[in-house]
Amino acid sequence: MSEDPKSSTKYVMVESGPPSDEDEIDLLELIRTLLQAWKTIVGITILCTGLAVAYALYAPEVFKAETLLAPAQEEKSGASSALSQFGGLAAMAGISIPSDSNVEQVVATLNSRKFLRTYINQNKLFPILFDEIWDADNQTWMVPSAEDEPTEQKAIESFKACLSVDEDKKSGLITLSISWKDPQVAAQWANDLVKQLNEQLREQAIADSKKRVGYLEQELAKTTLQDMRAVLYNLLESEKQKAMLANVNEDFALEVIDPAVVPETREKPKRKLIVALGGVCGGFLGIFAVFFIQFLKKLKSTNSIVTNHS
């Protein structure tokens, strides 16, 4: 008869004890290893610090120009205030009462591709944005073919990379900043952007008011209801006042509180910080390299012992 497999099974009890000293990390040995390899650590630290110094010295300088803005306050006329009494009738006539300027809309316009494309083309900024491939003497691009020339999309992306528009929700103030390698260009762009935005929104508002005035005059000629005619008269007066104020108001959407000036100090590179980080990273890299080399030596020694025993 064959034996039952279960009956032939043997169990071995293994007693577990505290870890041996060989399994524990010897701090003294680690310190001794670091002291013995101090030249390697210092060498790697000096190398990394030198590379950081070279980068900090040769990295292009960037200057930041800022201008502080406030949303232009729209003065409400008596006609505009009276329109609230006839809002329902105006809605029935299909006429919407214009609302106050929207800060979010102004900020969105500043960052829009349409506005930036117009600004870049009108001010001919392609040679400045891509000066590394622009031959100023021959007025041509230094690229292999016409397909490699910078496009409007690349120009917009390059300009948006140096443009920053931040809105303070509490105060309502807007900070527009330009970061560029030429401090004078940075200040000029910051001020010109606000000026062109106000001009563009002002012209658009005047054109819209003229369209609404024409529409309101047509509706006024067609209606005979006295209440509706009163609404139309008030709307017409409000639109004419807005068009008149827009013609004389240069700060139409944004009022300049503090214009941008030519920055005297660079924004980056922060040379001291770069050098300090290079030294710290070099030290850690040196310590890691020493431990890694020590690990490889132990691994090689273990493999040699196993080979000899076999």
GIRA-V336267 format. One record per backbone hydrogen bond with DSSP energy under -0.5 kcal/mol. NH is the residue of the N-H (numbers start at 1). CO is the residue of the C=O. E is the energy in kcal/mol with one decimal. If there is no record, write none. Layout:
NH,CO,E ; NH,CO,E
//
This chain:
7,4,-0.7 ; 8,4,-1.0 ; 9,6,-0.9 ; 13,11,-0.5 ; 14,12,-0.5 ; 15,13,-0.6 ; 23,20,-1.0 ; 24,20,-0.6 ; 27,25,-0.9 ; 30,26,-1.9 ; 31,27,-2.6 ; 32,28,-2.5 ; 33,29,-2.3 ; 34,30,-2.3 ; 35,31,-2.5 ; 36,32,-2.2 ; 37,33,-1.5 ; 38,35,-1.1 ; 41,37,-1.8 ; 42,38,-2.8 ; 43,39,-2.5 ; 44,40,-2.4 ; 45,41,-2.3 ; 46,42,-2.7 ; 47,43,-2.3 ; 48,44,-2.6 ; 49,45,-2.5 ; 50,46,-2.5 ; 51,47,-2.2 ; 52,48,-2.2 ; 53,49,-2.4 ; 54,50,-2.4 ; 55,51,-2.3 ; 56,52,-2.6 ; 57,53,-2.1 ; 58,54,-2.1 ; 59,55,-1.9 ; 62,268,-3.1 ; 63,180,-3.4 ; 65,63,-0.5 ; 65,178,-2.7 ; 67,176,-2.4 ; 68,258,-2.3 ; 69,174,-3.3 ; 70,255,-2.2 ; 71,172,-0.5 ; 72,253,-2.5 ; 75,73,-0.6 ; 77,75,-0.5 ; 81,77,-1.9 ; 82,78,-1.9 ; 83,79,-1.0 ; 84,81,-0.9 ; 85,82,-1.3 ; 86,83,-1.2 ; 87,84,-0.8 ; 90,86,-2.5 ; 91,87,-2.1 ; 92,88,-2.0 ; 93,89,-1.6 ; 94,91,-1.3 ; 95,90,-2.8 ; 96,94,-0.5 ; 98,96,-0.5 ; 103,101,-0.5 ; 106,102,-1.9 ; 107,103,-2.5 ; 108,104,-2.4 ; 109,105,-2.1 ; 110,106,-2.0 ; 111,107,-1.5 ; 112,108,-0.5 ; 112,109,-0.8 ; 116,112,-2.1 ; 117,113,-2.8 ; 118,114,-1.9 ; 119,115,-2.4 ; 120,116,-2.7 ; 121,117,-2.3 ; 122,118,-2.5 ; 123,119,-1.8 ; 124,121,-0.7 ; 125,120,-1.9 ; 129,125,-2.9 ; 130,126,-2.2 ; 131,128,-1.0 ; 133,130,-1.4 ; 134,131,-0.9 ; 135,133,-0.5 ; 135,140,-3.1 ; 136,134,-1.0 ; 139,135,-1.3 ; 140,135,-1.4 ; 142,133,-3.2 ; 143,141,-1.4 ; 148,145,-1.2 ; 149,146,-1.2 ; 155,151,-2.2 ; 156,152,-2.5 ; 157,153,-2.3 ; 158,154,-2.4 ; 159,155,-2.3 ; 160,156,-2.7 ; 161,157,-1.4 ; 162,158,-0.6 ; 162,159,-1.0 ; 163,159,-0.6 ; 164,177,-2.2 ; 166,175,-2.4 ; 168,173,-2.9 ; 169,167,-0.8 ; 172,168,-2.8 ; 174,69,-2.7 ; 175,166,-3.0 ; 176,67,-2.4 ; 176,174,-0.6 ; 177,164,-2.8 ; 177,175,-0.5 ; 178,65,-2.5 ; 179,162,-2.3 ; 180,63,-2.8 ; 180,178,-0.6 ; 183,181,-0.6 ; 186,182,-2.2 ; 187,183,-2.0 ; 188,184,-2.2 ; 189,185,-2.8 ; 190,186,-2.0 ; 191,187,-2.0 ; 192,188,-2.8 ; 193,189,-2.5 ; 194,190,-1.2 ; 195,191,-2.0 ; 196,192,-2.9 ; 197,193,-2.4 ; 198,194,-2.5 ; 199,195,-2.0 ; 200,196,-2.7 ; 201,197,-2.7 ; 202,198,-2.1 ; 203,199,-2.4 ; 204,200,-2.1 ; 205,201,-2.2 ; 206,202,-2.3 ; 207,203,-2.3 ; 208,204,-2.4 ; 209,205,-2.4 ; 210,206,-2.1 ; 211,207,-1.8 ; 212,208,-2.4 ; 213,209,-2.6 ; 214,210,-2.2 ; 215,211,-2.2 ; 216,212,-2.9 ; 217,213,-2.4 ; 218,214,-1.7 ; 219,215,-2.3 ; 220,216,-2.5 ; 221,217,-1.6 ; 222,218,-1.1 ; 223,219,-1.9 ; 229,225,-2.4 ; 230,226,-2.1 ; 231,227,-1.8 ; 232,228,-2.5 ; 233,229,-2.5 ; 234,230,-2.2 ; 235,231,-2.6 ; 236,232,-2.6 ; 237,233,-2.5 ; 238,234,-2.4 ; 239,235,-2.4 ; 240,236,-2.0 ; 241,237,-2.1 ; 242,238,-2.3 ; 243,239,-2.2 ; 244,240,-2.0 ; 245,241,-2.6 ; 246,242,-2.3 ; 247,243,-1.4 ; 248,244,-0.8 ; 248,245,-0.6 ; 249,245,-1.3 ; 250,248,-0.8 ; 252,250,-1.8 ; 255,70,-3.7 ; 257,68,-2.4 ; 257,255,-0.7 ; 258,68,-1.8 ; 267,62,-3.3 ; 268,62,-1.4 ; 271,269,-1.3 ; 274,270,-2.3 ; 275,271,-2.5 ; 276,272,-2.4 ; 277,273,-2.6 ; 278,274,-2.2 ; 279,275,-2.2 ; 280,276,-2.3 ; 281,277,-2.7 ; 282,278,-2.1 ; 283,279,-2.1 ; 284,280,-2.3 ; 285,281,-2.5 ; 286,282,-2.3 ; 287,283,-2.2 ; 288,284,-2.5 ; 289,285,-2.4 ; 290,286,-2.1 ; 291,287,-2.2 ; 292,288,-2.5 ; 293,289,-2.4 ; 294,290,-2.3 ; 295,291,-2.3 ; 296,292,-2.1 ; 297,293,-2.0 ; 298,294,-2.2 ; 299,295,-2.4 ; 300,296,-2.3 ; 301,297,-2.3 ; 302,298,-2.5 ; 303,299,-2.1 ; 304,300,-1.8 ; 305,301,-1.9 ; 306,302,-2.1 ; 307,303,-1.9 ; 308,304,-2.0 ; 309,305,-2.1 ; 310,306,-1.8
//
